[in-house]
Amino acid sequence: MGPFWFQRGLAFLPVFLVVWTYLTFTISYIIAVSRGDVDPGFPYISDTGARRPESSIFGQMLNISAVAALACLYVRYKQVTGYTEMLDMEKTRIVTILNKVSMAMGVLICLGLSLVANFQETSVLGVHICGALMAFVLGTIYAFIQSYITYKMHPEVNSRHIFHARLIIACLCAAAMIGGVIATSFVPAIDEKGNMKLHWKPGEKGYAAHLASTIFEWILAGGFLSFFYTFIRDFQVISIHAETHLHNNTLYHRQGEEIHEEEQEGDQLA
């Protein structure tokens, strides 16, 4: 019997990322709700990791997600690079340029995730929002770029079905992001005491907009994870190996002289 589907190639990377990130959201949500830090009905994802101890768990787990996401994006970059070098494609140049741009965006996306993880909204709101914008806005653009790359690589590399799937997810993310921004503009984020508003009651001012905003955020996060899920089949047929090339057989800059000096110093000490 051959390896399981998630053991083929590097398919375990997107699988781990998706499962781990869902666990991150679920664990922080359960802890925050059980402690009464947030209401059970659709809180912001960041609200579930705003207070201790769930903030520490949320931050640590999301940092691991950021590293896993960076690994996935790098593998995708190397995969596209490999296909453009191996195949004689008419549209190689535009694919190569977009692939490099998307990789640069991928680094910023993962940095944004790390900022969201380490700077809670209740402590450093500005940095937290900046990280969220980097992750969500650049993530949506990345999804469209990768969808276009997938389209350009048809029929030599992939079918149109995966292009349609990625394009639908990208459009869903874009719609959720726009809807979330509009809804958030009607939400009073600060309560009467000047603190971040984490509890909402049905019927109070801004509740409907808050509910719509949080739903859009969860859809957006789910859309991003679904986009990584589309990489699983791609990653089943790729593996990456590191090669070590030693340019010198020692770490001395001038091989003979330093070794001789070391031996003389050793004799003197003896």
C-alpha positions as CSV (number, residue, x, y, z in Angstrom):
1,M,0.0,0.0,0.0
2,G,1.3,3.4,-1.0
3,P,1.6,6.5,1.2
4,F,-1.6,8.3,2.3
5,W,-2.6,11.3,0.2
6,F,-1.2,13.8,2.7
7,Q,2.1,12.0,2.8
8,R,2.9,12.4,-0.9
9,G,5.5,15.0,-1.7
10,L,5.0,18.1,0.4
11,A,1.2,17.8,0.7
12,F,1.5,17.7,4.5
13,L,2.5,21.4,4.5
14,P,-0.9,22.9,3.5
15,V,-2.7,20.2,5.4
16,F,-0.8,21.1,8.6
17,L,-1.4,24.8,8.0
18,V,-5.1,24.5,7.5
19,V,-5.7,22.1,10.5
20,W,-3.3,24.0,12.8
21,T,-4.9,27.4,12.1
22,Y,-8.4,26.0,12.6
23,L,-7.2,24.6,15.9
24,T,-5.8,28.0,16.8
25,F,-9.1,29.7,16.3
26,T,-11.1,27.0,18.0
27,I,-8.9,26.7,21.1
28,S,-8.7,30.5,21.7
29,Y,-12.5,30.8,21.0
30,I,-13.3,28.0,23.5
31,I,-11.1,29.5,26.2
32,A,-12.3,33.1,25.7
33,V,-16.0,32.1,25.8
34,S,-15.6,29.8,28.8
35,R,-13.9,32.6,30.7
36,G,-16.5,35.1,29.7
37,D,-14.0,37.3,27.9
38,V,-16.1,37.4,24.7
39,D,-19.7,36.6,23.7
40,P,-20.3,33.2,22.0
41,G,-22.1,34.6,19.0
42,F,-19.5,35.5,16.3
43,P,-16.8,37.5,18.1
44,Y,-14.0,38.9,16.1
45,I,-11.2,36.4,15.7
46,S,-8.8,38.8,17.3
47,D,-11.2,39.3,20.3
48,T,-10.8,35.6,21.1
49,G,-7.1,36.2,21.6
50,A,-7.2,39.6,23.2
51,R,-6.9,38.7,26.9
52,R,-4.7,36.4,28.9
53,P,-4.3,33.5,29.0
54,E,-5.9,32.9,25.6
55,S,-3.8,35.7,24.1
56,S,-0.6,33.8,24.8
57,I,-2.0,30.6,23.3
58,F,-3.4,32.4,20.3
59,G,-0.2,34.3,19.7
60,Q,2.1,31.3,19.9
61,M,-0.1,29.1,17.7
62,L,-0.6,31.8,15.1
63,N,3.1,32.4,15.0
64,I,3.5,28.7,14.0
65,S,0.8,29.2,11.4
66,A,2.7,32.2,10.0
67,V,5.9,30.0,9.6
68,A,3.9,27.2,8.0
69,A,2.2,29.7,5.6
70,L,5.6,31.0,4.6
71,A,6.9,27.5,3.9
72,C,3.8,26.8,1.7
73,L,4.2,30.0,-0.2
74,Y,7.9,29.3,-0.8
75,V,7.2,25.8,-2.1
76,R,4.5,27.2,-4.4
77,Y,7.0,29.8,-5.7
78,K,9.7,27.1,-6.3
79,Q,7.1,24.9,-8.0
80,V,6.0,27.6,-10.5
81,T,9.7,28.5,-11.1
82,G,10.4,24.8,-11.8
83,Y,7.6,24.5,-14.3
84,T,8.6,27.7,-16.1
85,E,12.2,26.6,-16.4
86,M,11.3,23.0,-17.5
87,L,8.5,23.7,-20.0
88,D,8.6,25.8,-23.2
89,M,5.6,28.0,-22.4
90,E,4.8,31.1,-24.5
91,K,3.7,33.1,-21.4
92,T,6.8,32.2,-19.3
93,R,7.9,35.8,-18.8
94,I,4.7,37.2,-17.3
95,V,4.3,34.1,-15.1
96,T,7.9,34.5,-13.8
97,I,7.3,38.2,-12.9
98,L,4.0,37.5,-11.2
99,N,5.5,34.6,-9.3
100,K,8.3,36.8,-7.9
101,V,5.8,39.5,-7.0
102,S,3.5,37.0,-5.2
103,M,6.4,35.6,-3.3
104,A,7.3,39.1,-2.0
105,M,3.7,39.6,-1.0
106,G,3.8,36.2,0.7
107,V,6.6,37.3,3.0
108,L,4.6,40.5,3.9
109,I,1.4,38.4,4.5
110,C,3.2,36.1,6.9
111,L,4.8,39.1,8.6
112,G,1.3,40.5,9.0
113,L,0.1,37.3,10.6
114,S,3.0,37.5,13.0
115,L,2.1,41.1,13.9
116,V,-1.5,40.1,14.6
117,A,-0.3,37.3,16.8
118,N,2.1,39.3,18.9
119,F,0.4,42.7,19.1
120,Q,-3.1,42.2,20.6
121,E,-5.7,44.8,19.8
122,T,-6.1,45.6,23.5
123,S,-2.4,46.5,23.8
124,V,-1.1,48.0,20.6
125,L,-4.1,48.5,18.4
126,G,-2.3,50.4,15.6
127,V,0.2,47.6,14.9
128,H,-2.5,45.0,15.2
129,I,-4.6,46.7,12.5
130,C,-1.5,47.2,10.3
131,G,-0.8,43.4,10.5
132,A,-4.4,42.5,9.8
133,L,-4.4,44.8,6.7
134,M,-1.2,43.2,5.5
135,A,-2.6,39.7,5.9
136,F,-6.1,40.3,4.5
137,V,-5.5,42.9,1.8
138,L,-2.2,41.4,0.4
139,G,-3.7,37.9,0.9
140,T,-6.6,38.7,-1.3
141,I,-4.3,40.2,-4.0
142,Y,-2.1,37.1,-3.7
143,A,-5.1,34.9,-4.3
144,F,-5.9,36.8,-7.5
145,I,-2.3,36.7,-8.7
146,Q,-2.0,32.9,-8.1
147,S,-5.4,32.4,-9.9
148,Y,-4.0,34.3,-12.9
149,I,-0.8,32.2,-12.8
150,T,-2.9,29.1,-12.7
151,Y,-4.9,30.3,-15.7
152,K,-1.7,31.0,-17.6
153,M,-0.3,27.6,-16.9
154,H,-3.2,25.9,-18.5
155,P,-3.1,23.4,-20.3
156,E,0.6,22.6,-19.9
157,V,0.6,22.2,-16.1
158,N,-3.0,22.3,-14.7
159,S,-6.6,22.1,-15.7
160,R,-9.1,24.9,-15.8
161,H,-11.0,23.4,-12.8
162,I,-8.3,24.4,-10.3
163,F,-8.2,27.9,-11.9
164,H,-12.0,28.2,-11.4
165,A,-11.8,27.0,-7.8
166,R,-9.0,29.5,-7.0
167,L,-10.7,32.3,-8.7
168,I,-14.0,31.7,-6.9
169,I,-12.2,31.6,-3.5
170,A,-10.3,34.8,-4.5
171,C,-13.6,36.6,-5.4
172,L,-15.2,35.3,-2.1
173,C,-12.3,36.7,-0.1
174,A,-12.5,40.1,-2.0
175,A,-16.3,40.3,-1.4
176,A,-15.9,39.4,2.3
177,M,-13.1,41.9,2.8
178,I,-15.0,44.8,1.2
179,G,-18.2,43.9,3.1
180,G,-16.2,43.7,6.3
181,V,-14.6,47.1,5.8
182,I,-18.0,48.7,5.1
183,A,-19.6,47.0,8.1
184,T,-16.7,47.9,10.4
185,S,-17.0,51.6,9.6
186,F,-20.4,51.5,11.3
187,V,-19.2,49.7,14.4
188,P,-18.2,51.7,17.6
189,A,-15.1,49.9,18.7
190,I,-14.7,51.8,22.0
191,D,-17.1,51.6,24.8
192,E,-18.2,54.5,27.2
193,K,-15.1,53.9,29.4
194,G,-12.7,54.2,26.6
195,N,-11.9,50.4,26.5
196,M,-12.0,48.0,23.5
197,K,-15.6,46.8,23.2
198,L,-15.6,43.0,23.5
199,H,-19.2,42.4,24.6
200,W,-22.3,43.1,22.5
201,K,-26.0,42.7,23.3
202,P,-28.7,42.3,20.6
203,G,-30.5,45.5,19.9
204,E,-27.9,47.9,21.1
205,K,-26.4,50.5,18.7
206,G,-24.1,49.1,16.2
207,Y,-24.9,45.4,17.0
208,A,-26.1,44.6,13.5
209,A,-23.1,46.1,11.9
210,H,-20.8,44.4,14.4
211,L,-22.4,41.0,13.6
212,A,-22.1,41.5,9.9
213,S,-18.5,42.6,10.3
214,T,-17.5,39.5,12.4
215,I,-19.3,37.2,10.0
216,F,-17.4,38.7,7.0
217,E,-14.1,38.3,8.9
218,W,-14.7,34.6,9.6
219,I,-15.6,34.1,6.0
220,L,-12.5,35.9,4.9
221,A,-10.3,33.8,7.2
222,G,-12.0,30.6,6.0
223,G,-11.5,31.6,2.4
224,F,-7.8,32.1,2.9
225,L,-7.5,28.6,4.5
226,S,-9.5,27.2,1.6
227,F,-7.1,28.7,-0.9
228,F,-4.2,26.9,0.8
229,Y,-6.2,23.7,0.6
230,T,-6.1,24.0,-3.2
231,F,-2.3,23.6,-3.0
232,I,-2.6,20.0,-1.6
233,R,-2.8,18.3,-5.0
234,D,0.0,20.5,-6.4
235,F,2.3,19.7,-3.5
236,Q,1.8,16.0,-3.9
237,V,4.1,16.0,-6.9
238,I,6.9,18.1,-5.6
239,S,9.8,17.7,-3.1
240,I,12.5,20.1,-2.2
241,H,16.0,19.0,-1.0
242,A,18.8,21.1,0.4
243,E,22.3,20.5,-1.0
244,T,25.4,21.4,1.0
245,H,28.5,22.8,-0.8
246,L,31.6,23.3,1.2
247,H,34.0,25.8,-0.4
248,N,36.8,24.9,1.9
249,N,37.6,21.9,4.0
250,T,38.2,24.1,7.1
251,L,36.8,27.3,8.7
252,Y,40.2,29.0,8.6
253,H,40.7,31.8,6.1
254,R,44.3,30.9,5.4
255,Q,44.3,27.2,5.9
256,G,47.9,26.2,6.5
257,E,49.1,29.2,8.4
258,E,46.3,29.3,11.0
259,I,46.5,25.6,11.7
260,H,50.3,25.9,12.2
261,E,49.7,28.8,14.6
262,E,47.1,26.8,16.5
263,E,49.5,23.8,16.9
264,Q,52.3,26.1,18.1
265,E,50.0,27.7,20.7
266,G,49.0,24.2,21.8
267,D,52.6,23.1,22.2
268,Q,53.4,26.2,24.3
269,L,50.5,25.6,26.6
270,A,51.5,22.0,27.0
